[in-house]
Amino acid sequence: MKTKRKVAIIGVPMDLGGNRRGVDMGPSALRATELAAKMKELGCEVLDAGDIDTPIPEECKVGDPNKKYADAIYKVCEKLAAKTKNLLSKGYLPIVLGGDHSLAMGSIGGSAGYWQAQNKRLGLIWFDAHGDMNTPDSTRSGNVHGMPFAHVMGMGDPKLIGIGGIKNKVAPSNTCLVGARDIDEREKALIAKSQVKVFTMKEVDRFGISKVMEQVIGIAANGTGGIHVSLDIDACDPSIAPGVGTPKKGGLNYREIHFAMELIADSGLLTCLDIVEVNPILDVRNSTAELCTELILSALGKRIF
């Protein structure tokens, strides 16, 4: 008898990282799509591990204007790192529902900690319209959700870099940014410094999503124990994902993002998945959350035929 795949849902209702409210309701919107039931229909053993306790901005001090709410974000991410690592150690594949993208510092910290304990590296695929590679020194907004990729790569605030007890969470040679189309000038220099491989929408247009994802998965899988996928849903075009705080035209279309998830499933290497930046306030009939659930199912191996 085939063993059921163990999947765990973790909600992170955090909107401390950005300046538009609403993404704290993302986990509820995703659960409202009957996500757990649909994963069970796919043959998964599903554990809903509840939500990480997360304060609202009104309960927190803004602190340094170049890294707003950094202390509160750090505490949430440390909790998430511990929970992610613990679930991985019990054989679960964590599905982390955001919340803003700053949570990835925690989930990736947990993933990296788990694989480091196995003496293996972690591969990372970061889907995003933006670079998320600012630091407190380069930022113009002070919004931490524009900084998590930099901190995961070891650049920025030492405290945020060290979330999960690991400073060097992933190697640049095993890390890709996919779907980028809105990167500011300061970020461009930091991304170049990070040495991660970038596949903008120009590369997707030129080579097609199939060739791009074959390269991306090859990079993330090379010598690693597993692949962590961190998906900001604004990587998709606003025509299919209207419920995001920072929409940008020209993103991945419906079949492109599904195909990307399908190839990740085919690799058999997915170890953790973040779905972030769903904003129900800006959504249309929960369609963005519905899309996210479809993408989770594709990443878990749902097939057309």
C-alpha positions in Angstrom: 0.0 0.0 0.0 1.4 3.4 -1.0 2.2 5.7 2.0 0.2 8.9 2.0 2.2 12.1 1.6 2.2 14.1 4.9 1.4 17.8 4.4 1.1 20.4 7.2 -0.6 23.8 6.9 0.9 26.7 8.8 -0.9 30.1 8.8 1.1 33.3 9.3 -1.5 36.1 9.5 1.2 38.9 9.4 0.9 42.3 7.7 3.8 44.0 9.5 6.1 44.0 6.5 4.1 46.2 4.1 2.2 49.5 4.1 -1.1 48.1 2.8 -3.3 46.3 5.3 -5.1 43.1 4.5 -2.6 40.3 3.9 -3.1 39.1 7.5 -6.4 37.7 6.3 -4.7 35.6 3.6 -4.5 32.4 5.6 -8.3 32.5 6.3 -9.0 33.2 2.7 -7.0 30.2 1.6 -8.6 27.9 4.2 -12.0 29.1 3.0 -11.2 27.5 -0.4 -11.4 24.1 1.3 -7.7 23.7 0.9 -7.3 20.9 3.4 -10.2 18.9 2.0 -8.8 19.2 -1.6 -5.4 18.1 -0.5 -7.0 15.0 1.2 -8.8 14.3 -2.1 -5.4 14.3 -3.7 -4.3 11.5 -1.4 -2.4 13.5 1.2 -2.5 13.1 5.0 -3.2 16.7 6.1 -2.4 18.3 9.4 -3.6 21.9 10.0 -1.0 23.1 12.5 -2.9 26.4 13.1 -1.6 29.9 12.9 1.7 31.4 14.3 0.7 33.9 16.9 1.2 37.3 15.2 0.7 40.8 16.6 -1.1 43.5 14.6 0.8 46.8 13.9 -1.2 48.6 16.5 0.3 46.4 19.2 3.9 47.0 18.1 6.5 49.7 18.0 7.6 50.8 14.5 11.2 51.1 15.6 13.9 51.9 13.1 12.1 53.6 10.1 14.5 51.8 7.8 13.2 48.4 9.0 9.7 49.0 10.3 8.4 46.5 12.9 11.6 44.5 12.6 11.6 43.3 16.2 8.0 42.0 15.9 8.7 40.4 12.5 11.9 38.7 13.9 9.9 37.1 16.8 7.2 35.8 14.4 9.8 34.4 12.0 11.7 32.7 14.8 8.5 30.9 15.8 7.8 30.0 12.2 11.4 28.7 11.8 11.1 26.4 14.8 7.7 25.1 13.7 8.8 24.5 10.1 11.9 22.6 11.2 9.9 20.5 13.7 7.3 19.5 11.1 10.0 18.6 8.5 11.7 16.4 11.1 8.3 14.6 11.6 8.1 13.9 7.8 5.7 16.7 6.9 5.9 19.0 3.9 5.0 22.4 5.3 2.6 24.6 3.3 3.0 28.1 4.8 0.1 30.5 4.2 0.8 34.2 4.4 0.8 36.9 5.3 3.4 39.2 3.8 6.7 37.9 2.3 8.9 38.8 5.2 7.7 35.4 6.8 10.0 33.6 4.3 12.9 34.5 6.5 11.3 32.2 9.1 10.2 29.3 6.9 13.5 29.2 5.0 15.3 29.4 8.3 13.5 26.3 9.4 14.0 24.5 6.1 17.7 25.3 6.1 18.1 24.2 9.7 16.5 20.9 9.0 18.6 20.1 5.9 21.8 21.4 7.6 21.1 18.8 10.4 21.1 16.2 7.6 24.4 17.6 6.3 22.7 18.7 3.1 22.1 22.0 1.4 18.8 23.6 0.6 17.7 24.8 -2.9 15.5 27.9 -3.2 13.1 29.1 -5.9 11.7 32.5 -5.2 8.8 33.6 -7.5 8.2 37.3 -7.3 7.4 40.4 -9.5 9.9 42.2 -7.3 13.4 41.6 -6.1 12.7 41.7 -2.3 16.5 42.3 -2.2 16.6 45.7 -0.4 18.3 46.1 3.0 17.8 48.6 5.7 20.6 50.6 4.1 19.1 50.6 0.6 15.4 50.8 1.3 13.3 53.9 0.5 10.2 52.6 2.2 11.4 50.8 5.3 9.0 48.0 4.5 10.6 44.7 5.5 8.5 42.7 3.0 10.8 44.2 0.4 13.9 42.8 2.2 13.4 39.1 3.0 15.4 37.7 0.0 18.4 39.9 0.9 18.4 38.6 4.5 18.0 35.0 3.4 21.1 35.5 1.3 23.0 37.0 4.2 22.7 40.7 3.5 21.2 43.4 5.7 20.4 43.4 9.4 22.4 40.9 11.4 19.5 39.9 13.6 17.2 39.2 10.6 20.0 37.4 8.8 20.4 35.0 11.8 16.7 33.9 12.0 16.6 30.2 12.6 20.1 30.2 14.0 21.7 30.0 10.5 23.3 32.9 8.7 24.0 31.3 5.4 20.7 29.6 4.7 21.1 28.9 1.0 24.0 29.0 -1.5 23.6 31.5 -4.4 24.5 28.7 -6.7 21.3 26.9 -5.6 19.0 29.9 -5.7 16.8 31.5 -8.4 14.5 34.5 -8.7 11.7 33.8 -11.2 9.1 36.2 -12.8 10.8 39.5 -11.8 9.7 42.6 -13.7 9.8 45.5 -11.1 13.3 45.9 -9.6 14.6 49.3 -8.4 18.1 50.5 -9.2 19.5 49.9 -5.7 18.2 46.4 -5.7 19.8 45.6 -9.0 23.2 46.1 -7.5 22.3 44.0 -4.5 21.0 41.2 -6.6 24.1 41.2 -8.7 26.2 41.1 -5.5 24.1 38.1 -4.2 25.0 36.1 -7.3 21.6 34.4 -7.4 20.4 33.5 -10.9 17.6 35.8 -12.1 15.0 34.8 -14.7 12.9 37.9 -15.5 9.8 37.9 -17.6 12.0 38.7 -20.5 13.6 35.2 -20.2 10.2 33.6 -19.8 9.0 35.4 -23.0 12.2 34.5 -24.9 12.7 30.9 -23.9 9.3 29.8 -22.6 8.4 28.7 -19.2 9.4 25.1 -19.9 13.1 25.8 -20.6 13.2 28.4 -17.8 11.9 26.0 -15.2 14.1 23.2 -16.4 17.1 25.5 -15.7 15.6 26.7 -12.4 15.0 23.3 -11.0 18.4 22.1 -12.1 20.1 24.9 -10.3 18.0 24.5 -7.1 18.4 20.7 -7.1 22.1 20.6 -7.8 23.6 18.8 -4.8 20.8 19.8 -2.4 18.5 17.7 -0.2 15.3 19.4 -1.3 13.8 22.6 -2.8 12.0 25.3 -0.8 9.6 27.3 -3.0 8.6 30.8 -1.9 5.8 32.1 -4.1 4.6 35.7 -3.9 1.4 35.5 -5.8 2.2 38.9 -7.4 4.5 36.9 -9.7 1.3 36.2 -11.6 -0.3 38.7 -13.8 -3.0 40.8 -12.1 -5.6 39.5 -14.6 -5.5 36.2 -12.8 -4.3 37.4 -9.3 -6.0 40.7 -8.5 -5.9 40.3 -4.8 -2.3 41.6 -4.1 -1.0 44.8 -2.6 1.6 45.5 -5.3 0.3 44.3 -8.7 2.5 44.7 -11.7 1.3 44.0 -15.3 3.1 41.5 -17.5 3.3 38.6 -15.1 3.1 34.8 -15.4 -0.2 33.7 -16.9 -2.5 30.9 -15.7 -0.8 28.1 -17.6 2.7 29.3 -17.0 2.5 29.4 -13.2 0.6 26.0 -13.2 3.2 24.5 -15.4 6.0 25.8 -13.2 4.3 24.1 -10.2 3.7 20.9 -12.2 7.4 20.6 -13.0 8.4 21.2 -9.4 6.0 18.4 -8.4 7.6 16.2 -11.1 11.0 16.8 -9.6 10.0 15.1 -6.4 12.2 17.5 -4.5 9.7 20.0 -3.0 10.4 20.2 0.7 8.4 23.4 1.8 6.1 25.8 0.0 5.3 29.4 0.9 2.2 31.1 -0.6 2.3 34.8 0.3 0.8 38.3 -0.2 -2.8 37.3 -0.8 -4.9 40.4 0.1 -8.6 39.5 0.4 -9.5 43.2 0.7 -8.3 43.8 -2.8 -9.5 40.5 -4.3 -12.5 39.7 -6.4 -14.7 36.9 -5.0 -11.7 35.2 -3.4 -10.4 34.4 -6.9 -6.7 34.9 -5.9 -7.0 32.6 -2.9 -8.7 30.0 -5.2 -5.8 30.3 -7.6 -3.3 29.8 -4.8 -5.1 26.6 -3.8 -5.0 25.3 -7.3 -1.2 26.1 -7.4 -0.6 24.3 -4.1 -2.4 21.2 -5.5 -0.3 21.4 -8.7 2.9 21.6 -6.6 1.7 18.5 -4.7 1.3 16.5 -7.9 -2.3 17.1 -9.2 -2.3 16.1 -12.8 -4.5 17.1 -15.8 -4.6 13.4 -16.8 
